[in-house]
Amino acid sequence: MHKLILSLLLIAATCSVMAGEAAPVPGSGPADPALEARVQAISEELRCMVCQNQTIADSHADLAIDLKNQVREMLKQGMSDKQVIDFMVQRYGDFVLYRPPVKSTTWLLWFGPFLLFAVGLGVLFVKLRGRRDRNEQTLSAEDHEAAVKLLNSGKDLS
Protein backbone atom coordinates (compact mmCIF):
# COMPACT_ATOMS: atom_id res chain seq x y z
CA MET A 1 0.00 0.00 0.00
CA HIS A 2 2.82 2.40 0.90
CA LYS A 3 4.59 1.62 -2.36
CA LEU A 4 1.44 2.50 -4.31
CA ILE A 5 1.11 5.88 -2.56
CA LEU A 6 4.81 6.57 -3.02
CA SER A 7 4.56 5.70 -6.73
CA LEU A 8 1.56 8.00 -7.20
CA LEU A 9 3.36 10.87 -5.46
CA LEU A 10 6.43 10.28 -7.61
CA ILE A 11 4.34 10.31 -10.80
CA ALA A 12 2.54 13.50 -9.71
CA ALA A 13 5.85 15.23 -8.95
CA THR A 14 7.30 14.15 -12.30
CA CYS A 15 4.27 15.45 -14.20
CA SER A 16 4.48 18.85 -12.56
CA VAL A 17 8.17 19.12 -13.45
CA MET A 18 7.48 18.30 -17.08
CA ALA A 19 4.52 20.68 -17.29
CA GLY A 20 5.30 23.84 -19.20
CA GLU A 21 3.59 26.99 -20.24
CA ALA A 22 0.86 26.50 -22.78
CA ALA A 23 1.77 27.40 -26.33
CA PRO A 24 0.00 30.54 -27.57
CA VAL A 25 -2.92 30.06 -29.91
CA PRO A 26 -2.00 31.27 -33.41
CA GLY A 27 -3.42 34.70 -34.06
CA SER A 28 -3.98 35.47 -30.37
CA GLY A 29 -0.60 37.14 -29.74
CA PRO A 30 -0.18 40.89 -29.54
CA ALA A 31 -0.76 41.95 -33.11
CA ASP A 32 -0.18 45.63 -32.45
CA PRO A 33 2.67 46.57 -30.08
CA ALA A 34 1.44 50.17 -29.89
CA LEU A 35 -2.01 48.98 -28.79
CA GLU A 36 -0.48 46.69 -26.16
CA ALA A 37 1.65 49.57 -24.87
CA ARG A 38 -1.51 51.69 -24.48
CA VAL A 39 -3.30 48.81 -22.75
CA GLN A 40 -0.34 48.43 -20.38
CA ALA A 41 -0.22 52.18 -19.64
CA ILE A 42 -3.94 52.33 -18.85
CA SER A 43 -3.76 49.09 -16.85
CA GLU A 44 -1.13 50.66 -14.62
CA GLU A 45 -3.54 53.50 -13.81
CA LEU A 46 -6.47 51.26 -12.79
CA ARG A 47 -6.80 49.49 -9.43
CA CYS A 48 -7.71 45.83 -9.27
CA MET A 49 -11.08 45.72 -7.51
CA VAL A 50 -10.29 42.27 -6.09
CA CYS A 51 -6.72 42.81 -4.85
CA GLN A 52 -7.20 46.55 -4.12
CA ASN A 53 -3.49 47.12 -3.55
CA GLN A 54 -2.38 46.27 -7.08
CA THR A 55 -2.99 47.69 -10.50
CA ILE A 56 -4.80 45.52 -13.01
CA ALA A 57 -1.47 45.31 -14.86
CA ASP A 58 0.10 43.57 -11.84
CA SER A 59 -2.88 41.45 -10.80
CA HIS A 60 -3.66 37.95 -11.98
CA ALA A 61 -7.23 37.97 -10.66
CA ASP A 62 -9.93 37.00 -13.15
CA LEU A 63 -11.57 40.43 -12.86
CA ALA A 64 -8.27 42.18 -13.61
CA ILE A 65 -7.75 40.04 -16.69
CA ASP A 66 -11.32 40.79 -17.82
CA LEU A 67 -10.77 44.52 -17.28
CA LYS A 68 -7.53 44.44 -19.30
CA ASN A 69 -9.36 42.67 -22.10
CA GLN A 70 -12.16 45.23 -21.90
CA VAL A 71 -9.60 48.06 -22.08
CA ARG A 72 -8.03 46.39 -25.12
CA GLU A 73 -11.41 46.07 -26.85
CA MET A 74 -12.36 49.70 -26.16
CA LEU A 75 -9.04 50.88 -27.57
CA LYS A 76 -9.56 48.70 -30.65
CA GLN A 77 -12.93 50.42 -31.11
CA GLY A 78 -11.10 53.74 -31.33
CA MET A 79 -11.71 55.16 -27.86
CA SER A 80 -9.02 57.44 -26.46
CA ASP A 81 -7.13 56.64 -23.26
CA LYS A 82 -9.10 59.33 -21.40
CA GLN A 83 -12.41 57.93 -22.64
CA VAL A 84 -11.46 54.44 -21.42
CA ILE A 85 -10.44 55.75 -17.99
CA ASP A 86 -13.58 57.91 -17.77
CA PHE A 87 -15.69 54.84 -18.60
CA MET A 88 -14.04 52.85 -15.81
CA VAL A 89 -14.50 55.71 -13.32
CA GLN A 90 -18.15 56.04 -14.33
CA ARG A 91 -18.64 52.30 -13.83
CA TYR A 92 -16.58 51.72 -10.64
CA GLY A 93 -16.10 55.19 -9.13
CA ASP A 94 -12.89 57.02 -8.27
CA PHE A 95 -11.72 54.00 -6.28
CA VAL A 96 -10.78 52.26 -9.54
CA LEU A 97 -8.09 54.87 -10.15
CA TYR A 98 -4.78 53.88 -8.60
CA ARG A 99 -4.10 57.59 -8.03
CA PRO A 100 -7.54 59.14 -7.41
CA PRO A 101 -7.91 62.89 -7.94
CA VAL A 102 -8.05 65.29 -4.98
CA LYS A 103 -11.64 66.44 -4.76
CA SER A 104 -14.29 66.75 -2.07
CA THR A 105 -15.28 63.07 -2.28
CA THR A 106 -11.68 61.87 -1.87
CA TRP A 107 -10.44 64.27 0.81
CA LEU A 108 -10.64 61.62 3.51
CA LEU A 109 -8.62 59.26 1.33
CA TRP A 110 -5.90 61.83 0.73
CA PHE A 111 -5.80 63.66 4.06
CA GLY A 112 -7.16 61.00 6.45
CA PRO A 113 -3.76 59.49 7.26
CA PHE A 114 -2.33 62.93 8.11
CA LEU A 115 -5.38 63.74 10.24
CA LEU A 116 -5.08 60.42 12.05
CA PHE A 117 -1.37 61.07 12.64
CA ALA A 118 -2.09 64.55 14.05
CA VAL A 119 -4.77 63.16 16.39
CA GLY A 120 -2.33 60.48 17.57
CA LEU A 121 0.34 63.09 18.27
CA GLY A 122 -2.21 65.18 20.19
CA VAL A 123 -3.24 62.21 22.35
CA LEU A 124 0.41 61.35 22.99
CA PHE A 125 1.17 64.96 23.98
CA VAL A 126 -1.78 65.11 26.40
CA LYS A 127 -0.87 61.75 27.99
CA LEU A 128 2.80 62.68 28.43
CA ARG A 129 1.92 66.08 29.87
CA GLY A 130 -0.51 64.52 32.33
CA ARG A 131 2.14 62.03 33.43
CA ARG A 132 4.67 64.83 33.95
CA ASP A 133 2.18 66.89 35.96
CA ARG A 134 1.44 63.91 38.21
CA ASN A 135 5.14 63.29 38.79
CA GLU A 136 5.87 66.93 39.65
CA GLN A 137 3.47 67.12 42.60
CA THR A 138 5.24 68.71 45.55
CA LEU A 139 5.43 67.09 48.96
CA SER A 140 3.60 68.57 51.88
CA ALA A 141 5.72 69.96 54.73
CA GLU A 142 4.94 66.93 56.89
CA ASP A 143 5.94 64.48 54.13
CA HIS A 144 9.13 66.43 53.49
CA GLU A 145 10.11 66.31 57.17
CA ALA A 146 9.37 62.56 57.31
CA ALA A 147 11.52 61.95 54.24
CA VAL A 148 14.40 63.97 55.72
CA LYS A 149 14.16 61.98 59.00
CA LEU A 150 14.23 58.70 57.06
CA LEU A 151 17.25 59.79 55.06
CA ASN A 152 19.08 61.02 58.16
CA SER A 153 18.32 57.83 60.09
CA GLY A 154 19.93 55.85 57.28
CA LYS A 155 23.14 57.89 57.63
CA ASP A 156 23.37 57.04 61.32
CA LEU A 157 23.40 53.32 60.53
CA SER A 158 26.52 53.44 58.37
KACORDA-V488183 format. One record per residue. RES is the residue in one small letter. OMEGA is omega in radians with two decimals (none if undefined). Layout:
BEGIN
res = (RES,RES)
omega = (OMEGA,OMEGA)
END
This chain:
BEGIN
res = (m,h,k,l,i,l,s,l,l,l,i,a,a,t,c,s,v,m,a,g,e,a,a,p,v,p,g,s,g,p,a,d,p,a,l,e,a,r,v,q,a,i,s,e,e,l,r,c,m,v,c,q,n,q,t,i,a,d,s,h,a,d,l,a,i,d,l,k,n,q,v,r,e,m,l,k,q,g,m,s,d,k,q,v,i,d,f,m,v,q,r,y,g,d,f,v,l,y,r,p,p,v,k,s,t,t,w,l,l,w,f,g,p,f,l,l,f,a,v,g,l,g,v,l,f,v,k,l,r,g,r,r,d,r,n,e,q,t,l,s,a,e,d,h,e,a,a,v,k,l,l,n,s,g,k,d,l,s)
omega = (3.14,3.12,3.13,3.14,3.12,3.11,3.13,3.10,3.11,3.11,-3.14,3.13,3.14,-3.14,-3.12,3.10,-3.10,-3.12,3.14,3.11,-3.12,3.11,3.14,3.09,-3.13,3.11,-3.11,-3.13,-3.14,-3.10,-3.06,-3.13,3.13,3.11,-3.13,3.09,3.09,3.11,3.14,-3.13,3.13,-3.13,3.11,3.11,-3.07,-3.13,3.03,-3.09,3.11,-3.08,3.10,3.07,3.11,3.01,3.10,3.06,-3.10,-3.02,3.07,3.11,-3.12,3.14,3.13,3.11,3.10,3.14,3.09,3.10,3.11,3.09,3.14,-3.13,3.13,3.10,3.08,3.12,3.06,3.12,3.10,3.12,-3.14,3.13,3.13,-3.14,3.10,3.10,-3.14,3.11,3.12,-3.08,-3.03,-3.11,-3.11,-3.12,-3.12,3.11,3.14,3.04,-3.09,-3.13,3.07,3.06,-2.99,-3.13,-3.13,-3.14,-3.13,3.12,-3.09,-3.00,3.13,3.12,3.12,3.10,3.11,3.10,-3.13,3.10,3.11,3.09,3.11,3.12,3.12,3.14,-3.13,3.14,-3.14,3.13,3.09,3.11,3.14,-3.14,3.12,-3.12,-3.09,3.13,-3.11,3.12,3.04,-3.12,3.13,3.14,3.14,3.12,-3.14,3.12,3.13,3.12,3.13,-3.14,3.14,3.13,3.07,3.11,-3.12,-3.09,-3.08,none)
END
